[in-house]
């Protein structure tokens, strides 16, 4: 990594965050398999410099992750469902 790239990335909070995640979880993530064909497809996109397709993949991953996180948060905040009973008066 060149010196100018390094200083440019350090000014970007997302770059810093991704580097922190890579340092913290890199080993685990390297062991995580991706769907068949995806690594090869991504490699092809990188070699062809298809930033539009790569950006689309990132946006989809970000959106799916955000939705999963939101759903997980909602289920944690949900009160347990308790069957309602009717009070019957005689």
N, C-alpha and C positions, 0 to 999 in steps of 0.2 A: 504494500500500500504506500503510495507516495505521501510526502509530507503535506502537500496541499489537500489531498483527499482526506487525510487523517484530521486536519484542523477543520475542514468543511463538515465532516461527519460528527465531530465532537460538538459542533454548534447545533446539530439537529437532535432534538430530544428523542425522536423515534429511532434514529441510528444508535444513540446511547442505550436506549431501552432494549433494542434487539441484541446489541452486543452483550448487555447484562444477562438477557435470557439465554443467549448462546453459551456464555460462560457458566451459567447456573445449571442449565438443562441440556446442553449440547450432547453429552454422552447418551442420555436417555432418548433424545430426539433422533440421533443417528441410528439408533437401534429400531426405531419405529418404522415399520414398512409402509410404503405408499402403494396405491393400487397399481397393478400390473400395467406397464406401458407409460405411466405418468412421468417417472424420472427421465426416460428417453425422450418423451415429448417436450419436457421442460428444457432438456439439454439442446434439442433442436431449436427451440424458441430462443434460447440464449445465443446460440451460434448464429442464428439468422437476425439477431438483434431486434426481435419482434416485441418491442416494449409495450405495444398496445395489448397484445395477447397476455403477456406476463402481468401487466397491470390489471387486466380483467380477472385473471386467476387470483391475484392478491385481493381484489375487491370482493370477489365471491367468498374467498376464505374468511376475510374480515367480517363480512355480513353474516355468514353461517356461524362463525364464532360468537359474534355479538348476539345473535338470536339464541344460540344455545346457552350463553351466559345469562341472558335475560330470563329465559325459561327456567334455568336452575335457580336464579334468584327469586323468581315468583313462587316456585314450588317450596322454597325454604321459608318464605314469608307467609305462605298459605296456612290457615288454621286447619288442624285436622278435622276432617268431616265427621261429625257426630250425627247419628240418625236422630231425627226429631221425633219426639213422641207427643201425642196429643193427650191433653189432660181431659179425662172424661169425668164429668160430674153426674152423680146419680140423683 
